[in-house]
Amino acid sequence: MALSVRQLRMRIDCDDPLFYGMRKLKIRGRDLTNIPNSLFNLIDLEVLDLSPERQSCLDYKLAEIPPNIGKLVNLKVLCLDTNELLEVPVQICLLKNLERLALSNNNLTSLPAGFADLENLTSLHIANNDFTEFPKEVCQLKNLQFLDLSDNHLVNLPEEIGELKQLVTLLLFYNDLTSLPDSLCSLTELTCLWVGNNRIQQLPRRFGNLRKLDWGVRYTSSTLDGNPLIHPPIEICRMGPEAIEKYLSSVEAGRRSQRSRHTERRSDRQTPPAANGY
């Protein structure tokens, strides 16, 4: 029997320490496989958790997100982790007050058109899905501070990623990245950048601009390890952004010097002999 609005209201929790004072509802167990329509009448709801319990009840998962989700216009947090979602309905783009969206551990390959309308989004979790291309809609989320796209199948990053000027944490480990765009180096608010376990051989020349990166003990083993790095070698990378900048600057200076010598030699070869008698 489907839960009534009254029964659902009795389950609303305002004392969750993670969301203290916010009206939170968690749907679990069998109710996940048959979301009651009455849920979408709770328009004052601020936190909705539709993720199954990891310890138990993993047999009950969402196969799709009901389009009526767009009615919950006051939602600030929406958790949809660890389900069996293949897509996200376009109606989710109506949730203009959304600040945190968790979609990790699903089977997503794209985000809906209009996703950039979630202009208040500060935290986006889409790890462990099936993305082969970086969703460019994300690059328009100007207030985004946390982005987790780890454990997907990304081969490259768009230059537009440099538009995420407020980004503090960017997690991209366990992908198939072969390089990082130079525009990434304009994300100067980054304190955490994890790109380990990819196929990166060279860091962008302005990597040293990321001066706020925390290269402490907690991050060292995960930040860049697991890549076939050549420039700089991993031993230099482990020393942090300053050492990386020094190395890359030295390499660039060497290249400029080599180009200059090459230009001079070519110029000497092309200089015509002096004319005689005039």
Secondary structure, 3 states (H helix, E strand, C coil): CCCCHHHHHHCCECCCHHHCCCCEEECCHHHHHCCCHHHHHCCCCCEEECCCCCCCCCCCCCCCCCHHHHHCCCCCEEECCCCCCCCCCHHHHHCCCCCEEECCCCCCCCCCCCHHHCCCCCEEECCCCCCCCCCHHHHHCCCCCEEECCCCCCCCCCHHHHHCCCCCEEECCCCCCCCCCHHHHHCCCCCEEECCCCCCCECCCCHHHCCCCCCCHHHHHHHCCCCCCCECCHHHHCCCHHHHHHHHHHHHHHHHHHHHHHHHHHHHHHCCCCCCCC
